[in-house]
Amino acid sequence: MYGSLTENILKSIHVDLFFLGANAIHSSFGITTPTIDKSSLKREMIRTATETILVADSTKFNQKAFSKVCDLEDVSTIITDQQLSEELMEKYSELAEIIIAE
């Protein structure tokens, strides 16, 4: 679901934990997605949550997509795969806790 109806529904709820998927992650530009509708919806979901955890495979790092969702400081933890390079691990671990899924 997308659009203003969905965003209005999200304004009336609260969740403790939100798992955010990302199309692209960049250390200075933040988390991005290909469409404005998706980024707007994801921002509203972040707003409803007490904590946001980013889930993204290693190919999404050091990438940018069209529309910004949020800054990396808006997520508490990043869950990714074992293919994340040591260099990127060090770079992004300064911005959030990183968990490597096995």
C-alpha positions in Angstrom: 0.0 0.0 0.0 1.2 3.5 -0.8 -0.2 7.0 -0.8 -1.9 9.4 1.5 -4.4 6.9 2.9 -1.6 4.6 4.0 0.4 7.5 5.5 -2.7 8.6 7.4 -3.2 5.1 8.9 0.5 5.1 10.0 0.0 8.4 11.8 -2.5 6.7 14.1 -0.3 3.7 15.2 2.9 3.0 17.1 5.3 0.1 16.8 8.3 -0.8 19.0 10.5 -2.1 16.2 10.6 -1.4 12.5 12.8 -3.4 10.1 13.7 -1.1 7.2 14.7 -2.5 3.8 16.9 -0.3 1.6 17.7 -0.1 -2.0 20.8 2.0 -1.4 23.0 3.1 1.5 25.6 5.8 1.5 27.6 7.0 4.4 27.0 10.7 3.8 23.8 10.7 1.7 21.9 8.2 3.9 19.3 5.6 3.0 17.6 6.0 -0.4 15.0 4.3 -2.6 14.0 4.6 -6.2 10.6 6.5 -5.7 9.3 9.4 -3.8 6.2 7.4 -2.7 8.3 4.6 -1.2 10.6 7.1 0.6 7.7 9.0 2.0 6.0 5.8 3.3 9.3 4.5 4.8 9.8 7.9 6.6 6.3 7.7 8.1 7.0 4.1 9.3 10.3 5.3 10.9 8.3 8.0 12.7 5.9 5.5 14.2 8.6 3.2 15.5 10.6 3.5 18.8 13.6 1.8 17.1 14.5 1.2 13.4 16.8 -1.6 12.2 18.1 -1.4 8.7 18.3 -4.8 6.8 20.3 -4.7 3.6 22.7 -7.0 1.7 26.3 -5.9 1.1 25.6 -4.8 -2.5 23.5 -1.9 -1.3 26.4 -0.1 0.5 28.1 2.9 -1.1 25.1 3.3 -3.4 22.6 6.1 -4.0 19.0 5.9 -5.3 16.7 8.7 -6.4 14.8 9.6 -3.2 16.2 9.9 0.3 14.5 8.0 3.1 16.6 9.1 6.1 20.1 9.6 7.5 22.0 6.6 8.9 21.8 8.2 12.3 18.1 7.4 12.2 18.7 3.7 12.5 20.1 1.9 15.6 21.4 -1.2 13.9 22.3 -2.5 10.4 21.9 -6.2 9.6 23.8 -7.3 6.5 25.5 -10.4 5.0 29.0 -11.7 5.3 30.1 -10.2 2.0 30.5 -6.7 3.5 34.1 -5.7 3.1 36.2 -5.0 6.2 36.7 -1.4 4.9 33.0 -0.8 4.6 32.4 -2.5 8.0 34.7 0.0 9.7 33.2 2.9 7.8 29.6 2.1 8.6 30.1 0.8 12.1 31.0 4.4 13.1 27.4 5.3 12.2 25.4 2.3 13.6 25.9 -1.1 15.2 26.4 -3.7 12.5 25.3 -7.3 12.8 26.5 -9.8 10.2 23.9 -12.5 9.5 25.1 -16.0 9.0 
